């Protein structure tokens, strides 16, 4: 993050705006709405600020800025059309440890003003880190249409009953489950529909008569897709926000983990070749134990949980133990990575079938059905085949595929770090050694690989995204 997003309480606090134009007026408006006592320093004021000064809503100092003006101020905004004054204001404020914003020059200040969705007391701040205020406003306009105005009234209703709920139930888990039931049920729907009195009466009744909702443990086996968070399903996103505990794999990217509920517990269960943080049997037992403790457990797996994701093994254990579960399919790596690489897995002019194969078996061997794989007019996609790429290529050639058969390595597919390496069954092993390719990498073999140059459409920025520590989020 470029900036730490915080909400600052400035009610009844002195705040200073240097500048008297329309840009300054927009900042004064926001400060005033937040309850600040605003002083504006400027020789002249625009018409809007002049009205506020005459009505007593702001204090106007009709002169140029002076260094002593920053004294006793909680927040300062420099909004003049003179760069030297804005810079002076910023330097003086920062020397005194006062938050200062310089309009249209975020690099001069130490905080920036976000675009705001206001459903008081619910507020959503949107920022591009100063990169593009226009983009921030566009995002706000789109989000405005999805967030009913009634959410503010809903938050006020919940706030009024917050203490009563604390007294009625014991422990944060009981309180949280009660509020989740309220927000997911007819009480919230009534208020959003404009039936405020009905909603309040229903909430009072629920508090007086309800016992703490019983914690019902459940496992959500969710496919996180190949890496791009935009490829998640709506259902996956909804369950990711309900989880108490997240058990996630190595292939789940940091941007996807960012979409999980912030206060959830994170448990890393990643697997690498010859290096398993938790053996599969231990993961199965962990899911059972957490669910029987009454927790909502999100088992987050890269790709699709039922395609080389061992999801079948996990739910087999859950069924044996009588644990409730849901399965949410994800876009498998073959479909996602091939698409983002511009390589269609099927094409009527090239192939009539497609096969997904794991690059190594449970015992670590690569003993595959080579005659079935080395067929013409077929696309082969190898999962987890990077370490065995030399064996894969030699065996396919030995069983009849031409050495010139096109082949591709898709490294970190669908992410901004994606790299596509093209070759054939002869050159592919050398490419792996030369390019220092790291997993996750998918291998695609077949004539469709030759379509990459014509059909490639995804152009990643190539910016590395940070990884989370493997001990947790």
N, C-alpha and C positions, 0 to 999 in steps of 0.2 A: 504493500500500500504506500502511496506517496504521502497521504495524510491520515491522521487518526480522526475518524468521525466521532464527534462528541456533540452533546446538546448543552449549551451554557445558560445558566440561570442569571438573567440580567434584570429581573423585575425590580423596579425602584432603584436601580443602579445608574450612576452617571455614565453616559456614553457620548463620545465626541465624533462629529462628522465635519471634516474640513472640505468645504466646497458647497456651492449653492445652486448647482444646475439640476437638470432632470435626472442625471445619473445619481447624484447625491440624494435626490428626493426618493428614489426607489429604495436606497439603503435606510434612509430615515424612516420610511414607512415600515420596513421590517423590524427595525429596532423598537419603534413605537408599539407595534403589535405585540412584541415580546415584553412590553411593560417597562421599557427603559425610560429614564429621564434624559432626553436628548438635547444636546447643545450643538448648534451649527455655527461654524465660524466661516464667514464669507462677506466680502464688501457688499455684494448684491445677492438677492435670492430669486429663483424662478417663481412663477406665479403660484404654484402649488405650495412651495415652502413658505412663501409670504403669507398665504392664508393660515397655515399652521402656526406661524409666529404670531399673527394677529389674534388668533384664538387662544393662544397660550399653551398650545400642545408642544411647542418646542421653545427653547431659549435661543435667541439669535444674537450673536456678537458681530456687529456690522463693521468688520475690519479684516485685515490680513491675519493669517495665522501667526501666533507667537509661541515660543517654546514652552512658556508656562501654562499654556492651554491644556497640556497633557496631564497635568497634575490631578490626582484623585479620579481618573477616568478608568472604568472597567474594560471598555472596548473602544477602539479608535478606528475610524475609517477615513482614508484619504481619497477624495473623489474630485480633485481639481483638474483643470486642463493644463496645469503647469508641472512638468516632470520634476523640476528641482524642489518644489514645495512638497510634492508627494513623497519624494525620497527623504527629505528632511523630517517629515512627520514620522515616517517609518523608522528611521534611525533613532530618533528620540524615544519613540514608544518602545522599541525593542531593548534599548539601553535600560529602560525602567521595568522591563518584564511585562509590558502591557500588550495584550493581543491586538494586532494591527493588520488591517486589510487594505491593500492598495488596489483600487478598481482597475481592472484590465491589465494589471501588472502583478500577477500572483507571486512572481519571484522576489518582489521587494518586501512583501509582508510575511507574516508567519501563520496566517490562516486565510482561508478563502470562503466565500459565501456560496452555498449550494443552491441548486434549484429545489424548491420546496413543494411538497404536497401536504396541504394543511387540512386535517380532519380533527382539529383540536378536541381532546388532548392527544390524538394520534397524529404524529408528524413523520413524514418520510423525506429525507434529504438525499438529493442525487448530485453527484459531483463527477466531473471528468478530470479532476486534479488540475484545473485551469487549462487543459488542452483544448476544450471546445465548449464554451457556454451554450452555444446554439444546440449542440448535441444533447447537452443536459436538459435543455428546455424541451427538446423533441421527446426525450425519454419520459419526462414528466407528463407531457400531454398524452402520451400513450397510456401511462399508468393511471392517470386520472380517470380514464374510462372504465377501469377494472375495479376501482375502489369506491364503493358507494359512499355518499356523503353521510349516510346514517352511521357509519363506523365511528364517527366522533361521538354521537349520542350513545352508541353501544358502550364505548369505553367509559363514558361518564357514568352510565348505569352500573357497570362493574366496579368502578371506583367507589361508588357510594356504599356498595355492599361488601367491599373487600375485607373490612375489619370483622364483620359478622361471620363471614366464611372462615376467617382465621380462628375465631372463637368456636365455631361449630365443628371443625375438623382438626385433627392433630397431625402434624408432620407435613412437610412440603409435598410429598408424593400424593397424599390424600387430597390436599388443596388443589394441586395441579390437575388431578384426574377429574375433580368436580368441575373446575372451570372448563376443561376440555369438553366435558359432556354438555355444559351450557352453550359453549360457542359452536359446537357441532349440531345442536338440536333446535327445537322449535322456539325456544326463548329468543335466541339471536335472530331467527327468521321473522318472528313477530315484530321485533323492533325495526329491523330493516324494512319491513313492509309498512311501517308507520304506525304500528299499534303499540305505542310506548307504554300506556297504562296496562295493557294486557301482558306485555313482556315483564314489567316490574312485578305485577301480581304473581306471575308464574315463577319468577326468580325467588320471591319471598317464600312461596310455597315450597319450592325445591330446597331452600336452605332449612326450613323448619322440619321438613319430613324426610329429607334424604339422609341416608347413611353414606359413608365414603364409598364411592364406586369400587367394587372388588377388582383388584389388579389381576387381569387375565393375561397371562404370558402368551406371546405369539412370536413366530419367526417370519420375517419378510425376506424371502430369497429374491433379491433384485439384481437384474442384469444392468450394469452401469454402462454398457456399450464400449466401444473401442477407445474412447478418450475425450471426444468433443462433448461438453456438457449439453449442447443444444440437441444432441441425439437421444437424450433421456426421454422416457415416456411420461405423460402426465401422472399416471398412476405411481410410477417410481418416485417422482418428485413429492407427491402427497405422502407416501409412506416414509420417505426420507425425513420429513418434517415431524413425524410422529414417534420416531425411534427413541428409546431410552439408551440403548447400547448399539454401537456400530462395530461389526466385525468385518474388516475390509482387507482386500488382497493387494498385492504389489502393483497390479495393473490398473488399479483405480487411481485416476489422476487427481492432483490437488484441486483444480477447479471444480471437480465433481464433489469432492469432500467438502468444499466450501458451501455446498447447497444443503448439507445435512444440518439438522437442528443443532444450534451452537452449544447447548448445555448437555448434549449427549456424551456418554462415555465412549471413547474410541479404543479399540483393541486391534492391533496389527496382526494379521495372520498370513502374511505374504509367504510365497514359496518361490525359491530360485533353485536352479539345478544344484543338487547335492547340498542345499541349505534351506531347510524348512524351519521357520520360526516356530510353527506349531505343526506337528504331524496331523494328517487328515483325521485320524481317529480322535485326536485331542480336540480338534475343531468341532467335530460332531458332538462330542460330550459337552463342550463349552456351550454350544447352542442350546442343548437340552437343559443344562443347569440354569442358564440365564432365564430361559423361558419359564421354567418351573419356579423361579423366584418372582414371577409376576411381571417380568419386563418385556417390553416390546423390542425385539432384537432385529436389527437390520443386518442381514448378511449380504454385503455389497461385493459383487464379483464383476471383474472386467468382462466385457463382451456379453454373451448369453450364458446363464448358469447351467444350461443343459447341453451346451456344445463345448466339450472338453473343459468344463468348469466344475466337474464333480458335484454338481447340484443334485444329481440322482442319488449319489451316496449319502448326501446330507439329509435329504428329505426321507430316505429310507429309514435312517436312524430316528428322525422326528416321528415318523408314523409308528415305529415300534414302541416309542416312549409315550405315545398319546399326546404329543405336543401339536397345537394348532399352528398352521403355517399358510402362507400365501406365496405364490411364485409369480414374479413379474418378468416376462421375457425382455431381453435387451438385444440391440443390434449386434450381431456377432462380428468378430474382428474381420472375418472373411468378407462379409458384405460391406462393412464400413470402410475398411482400409482399401479394398479394391475400388470402391466407388470414388473415394477421395484421391486415389492414384490415377484415375482415368482408365481403369482396366476393367471392362465388363467381364464378369465371370462366365457369362454365356453370350453367344452371338451366332446367329444362324448361318453366317458365312464361314465360321471358324470351328465352333465346337457344338456338340449336341448334349454334353453332360458335364457335370462339375462334381468333384469329390473333395470332401474335407478330411484331412488326415492329421493325426497327431505325430509329431516328429520323434517322440520316444514313448515307449510303453511304460507300464507301472514299474517294471523291473529295470528300467533304464536302457533297454535294448532298442534296436531299430529294425526289428524283424517284421516287416510289413509284407502285404500281398503284392509283390512287385509286378507279376504278370498282369494283375487287374489294374494296377495304376498306370503301367506303361502302355496305354492304349491311345491310338490316334483320335483326333477330334474330341479331346477331353481336357478340361482344366483341372489341375490339381492344386489344392491349397494346403500347405503344410503349416500347422500350428506348432510352436515350440520346436522348430527344426533348425535353429541357428547353429547349435553345437554340432549337429550331425549333417550339416549341409554337404560336406564332401561325400559322405556315404550315400545320401539321398541322390545326388547327381550321378554318381558312378553306377548305382543300382538301376536307375531309370534308363541310362544309356545301355547298360549290360542287358536289359530286358527288352530292348527294341526301340526306344525313343531316339531320334537323331540327336547327336551332340549339339546341333545348332538350334535345338528347340528353345524358343525365347523363355526367359525366366526373369523374375523380379523379386527384389527384397524391398518390402515396405516397412520402414523403420519409424516407430512411434506414430503410426497412421492416425489420421483425422485430427491431430493436434498441431499446434503452431511449430512444433519441432519435427514435423514429418519430413523424411527424406526417402526418395524412391531411387533405387539402384537397379539399372537394367543390365542384363547380360544374357547368357545362355547356359546350358548345362555344363559346358566346359569352363566358362569364365567365372561362374558364380562363386565357387570356393575362394578364388583369388581376390574377388571383390570384397568378400567378408574380411579377409586378412588385411587387405590394403586400406580399407575405409574404416577399420576399427568399429565395426557395427555392433551396437548393443541392443539387447532385448528391451521392450517387446518388439519383435520383428516377425513379419509374416512372409512366407515364401509362396509365390504364385508361379506355376509352370504351365505353359501352354501358348498356343498361337495368339490368344487374345492379348498377351502382353505386348505384342507389336503395335497395338492400337493406342498405347500410352501417349506417344508424341502427338497424335491427332486429337485425342479426347481429354487430355489433362486439362483440368479447370481449376483445381485448388492450388492457390499460391500462398503457402504459409509464410508468416512474417519471419520465422526462424529465430524468434526470441525464446530463450529458455525460461520455462516456468519453474518456480521453486518446488522442490519435493518436500513433503512433510517427513519428519523423523519417523523411522519405522517403529518406534516405541509407542507412538500415538499421534494424535493430530497436532 
